[in-house]
Amino acid sequence: MTAAGLPMAVPAQGLPPRVRIHEVGARDGLQNEKGVVPTEIKAEFVHRLADAGLATIEATSFVHPKWVPQLADAEQLFPLLGDLQGVHLPVLVPNERGLDRALALGAHRVAVFASATESFAKANLNRTVDEALAMFDPVVSRARESELHVRGYLSMCFGDPWEGPVPVAQVVRVCRALLDMGCDELSLGDTIGVATPGHVQSLLAELNEEGVPTDRIGVHFHDTYGQALANTLAALQHGVTTVDASAGGLGGCPYAKSATGNLATEDLVWMLQGLGIDTGVDLGRLSATSAWMADQLGRPSPSRTVRALTHQEQ
C-alpha cells in the first residue's frame, strides 16, 4: 500500500482504462433504512459524494410514499441539489405519475425498475413481468420524447429467492424488451447476491449474441456471498465499463429479505485503482463521506475499505 493509503497500481491485461461508477447509495442505500434520514442530511450526502468525484449519483425515487416512506421527501430533496454542476442525478420513476413528478422538477435522467422473474415482479410491482413492461412502455416513451436519458434496471438476473436460479434466456428476453422500448442502458441486478463469475460472463455473452451491445450494459452486484468484486472483475473482463455501487455498502432490497448490502463503492474503487483503472474518484474523500454517513446512521460502515482507512487514520 502507498503512503497515501492507496493500493499500488498494477494494470492487468484486457481491462477497460476507465470505469463509470453509478453511485446508488443516496437512493438504493437510504431507501432500506428503518428510520427516515432528514432531507438536509441526504442533500449533504449527495454533495459530499459529488465532491469526492462521483459524476453519476442516483438522487432519489419518485415512488409513492406509501411504498417507500424513506424517500417521501423527493420533491424537497431534488431542488437542494440544483447547484451541482457536471453531475448526473438520475431518479427512479415507477410509473407515469412518478415521471410527471420528476419532469416537474427538471430531472434529466430517469430509471425504471423491472424484474426478470414473475415472483419478484409480483412482490415488487404487483404485476406480471409482461404487465410491468406494458406499464413502463409509456413512461419510457414519454421520457424519450422529453429528451431524458432512461436507464432500465432489471432485478433477479441471476437468482430469485422464490424461483431459484434464473435461466439466462429469461433474463435476455426482458433485457431485449427494455432496449426495444427505448431504454438507453441496462443495469443487470444480482438482487440476492448469488451470481458467480462464470454465470456473469455467460449472461453477458448471451446478451451480445442477442444483439445487446456491451456498451449499453451496467452491472449491479450485491455482496451476500462475498462475490460482488469477483463478479465485477468478470464483467470488466467482458468489456463492461459501468458499475453500480453504494457508498459505504449501504442498501439491499425491501422486497427481497435475503438481499444484503450493495457492493461498497470504496471497495470497488480500491480494486479499480489497484488495476490502474481511472474512475475520477478520490478514495480518501469518498471514505470520509461514508464514515460520516455511518455516524449519521449510528452504526459502523459495512465497507471493509472504509473500516481499514478509518482505522489507519486513528
FENCORCOR-V246581 format. One record per pair of residues at least 24 apart in sequence whose ideal C-beta (glycine too) atoms are under 7 Angstrom apart, sorted by the first residue. I is the first residue (numbers start at 0). GAP is how many residues later the second one is. If there is no record, write none. Layout:
i = {I	I}
gap = {GAP	GAP}
This chain:
i = {4	4	4	5	5	6	6	6	7	8	8	8	9	9	10	10	11	13	14	14	14	14	15	15	15	15	16	16	17	17	17	18	18	18	18	18	19	19	19	20	20	20	20	20	20	20	20	21	21	21	21	21	21	22	22	22	22	22	22	22	22	23	23	23	23	23	24	24	24	24	24	24	25	25	25	26	26	26	26	26	26	27	27	27	27	28	28	28	28	28	29	29	30	30	30	30	30	31	31	31	32	32	35	35	36	38	38	38	40	41	42	42	42	44	45	46	47	47	48	48	49	49	50	51	51	51	51	51	52	52	52	53	54	54	54	54	55	55	56	56	57	58	58	59	60	60	61	61	61	61	61	61	62	62	62	73	74	74	77	78	89	92	94	94	95	95	95	98	98	98	102	107	107	108	108	109	109	109	110	110	111	111	111	111	111	112	112	113	113	113	113	113	114	114	115	115	115	115	115	115	115	115	116	116	116	116	118	118	118	119	119	119	119	122	123	128	132	135	136	139	139	139	140	143	148	149	149	149	150	150	150	150	151	151	151	152	152	153	153	153	153	153	154	154	155	155	156	156	156	156	157	157	157	157	158	158	160	160	160	167	167	167	170	171	171	171	174	174	175	175	178	178	184	184	184	185	185	185	186	186	186	187	187	187	188	189	189	189	189	190	190	190	190	191	191	191	191	191	192	192	192	192	192	192	192	192	193	193	194	194	194	195	196	196	196	199	199	199	200	200	203	203	203	213	213	213	217	217	217	218	218	219	220	221	221	221	221	222	222	222	223	223	227	228	228	228	231	231	242	246	246	246	246	247	247	247	247	247	247	247	248	248	248	260	263	263	263	265	265	265	265	266	266	266	269}
gap = {279	304	307	267	277	263	266	267	266	264	265	267	264	266	264	265	263	223	221	222	260	262	220	223	225	261	260	261	223	259	260	222	224	253	258	260	36	221	222	33	35	222	224	244	247	258	260	34	36	196	220	221	222	26	31	33	34	35	222	224	242	34	220	222	227	238	221	222	223	225	226	240	31	32	33	31	32	33	34	44	65	30	218	223	234	217	218	221	222	233	40	220	30	37	39	40	223	219	220	222	37	264	33	34	259	34	37	38	255	35	34	37	38	248	35	37	241	244	198	240	34	37	234	229	230	233	234	237	227	228	229	227	31	32	33	225	32	34	30	32	32	30	32	31	30	31	29	30	31	36	39	40	29	31	35	27	26	30	27	26	61	46	40	44	42	43	46	40	43	44	43	40	41	39	40	33	38	40	40	42	24	27	28	40	41	40	42	38	39	40	60	64	40	41	38	39	40	41	50	54	55	58	39	43	46	49	41	43	44	35	36	40	136	132	131	45	44	45	44	41	42	43	41	38	35	32	33	34	32	33	34	36	26	31	34	34	36	24	32	33	34	35	34	36	33	35	31	32	33	46	32	36	37	41	33	35	31	95	97	34	35	38	32	34	35	38	32	37	34	36	33	37	31	33	57	30	31	32	31	33	57	29	31	32	31	30	31	32	41	31	62	65	68	30	32	64	66	67	29	30	31	32	34	35	66	67	30	31	26	32	36	31	33	34	37	31	34	35	33	37	31	34	36	24	25	26	24	25	26	24	25	24	42	37	38	39	40	37	38	40	35	36	35	34	38	42	31	36	25	39	42	43	46	42	45	46	53	54	55	58	52	53	54	41	38	39	41	24	37	39	40	36	37	38	35}
